[in-house]
Amino acid sequence: MENKIEDREKQLLRDLGARIVEARKRKSISQSELANRVGISAAHLSAIELGKTHFSILIFSRIAETLQISADALLQLDTPALTQIKAYELEELFLDCSMEEKKAILDMAAETKKILRKFEGGLEKA
């Protein structure tokens, strides 16, 4: 039983590290720059990104704040990747939008949802 827990923990650390790398690259921040901003060594950040070390909640929160990403988006525990819409992707989409653009995007999303549900309903009946 302990081996399964250890294996799960190792996988969680690797997954978390990969999401940190993904978020860091999306922000075009180098590993050494992120480490500096967080207040840790580049070697420590490298170990975190590779899932090879445990780290404190304080470091985790500093990483999330620096990358401007929510903790839940980084953790994504037991959430299927294909069905999860990542909140940070929507946040990034709206970052440089005017209010009119935001409304237009939301209106298009609402219409798309209606069309998809109508299409799905047609499939279920067939």
QUIMO-V926217 format. One record per helix or strand of 3 or more residues. SS is the DSSP state (2 for helix, 1 for strand). FROM is the first residue (numbers start at 0). TO is the last residue. If there is no record, write none. Layout:
<<SS,FROM,TO> <SS,FROM,TO>>
This chain:
<<2,1,25> <2,30,37> <2,41,48> <2,56,66> <2,70,74> <2,86,93> <2,98,124>>
